Amino acid sequence: MMTPPRSDQGFIRIPEVEFEAMLARAAEEGAKRALADVGLEGKEAALDIRDIRSLLECIRLVRRTAVQTSVRMITTGIMLALLAGIAIKLKIFGGSP
C-alpha cells in the first residue's frame, strides 16, 4: 500500500491535475444531487428546464402586456373624461341655458 506524501503540518500532498479532477467529480456529483433534489434528474431534465424557461418567458410577456393594457385603459379613460368635460363646458349636448 502506498502512503501519500505529507507536508510538515501533516497535510496530504497530491498533484494539481489529480486535485482538479477530484474537484470536477465532486462538483458534478453535487450538481446531479441538487438537480435530483428538485426533481430534475434523468434524460428529461434538459427538456424540463427548457420548458420552465419558456414558461417564465411567457409569464414575463403576460405581465408586460397587462401593464401596457392597463396604461392604455387609464389613458383612454382620462381622455374620455376630458372630452366629456369639454363637451359639457361647451354645452354640446343641449344642456340647460
Summary of the structure (lengths in Angstrom):
residues: 97
radius of gyration: 33.7
end to end distance: 112.9
largest distance: 112.9
contacts: 164
relative contact order: 0.04
helix: 69%
strand: 2%
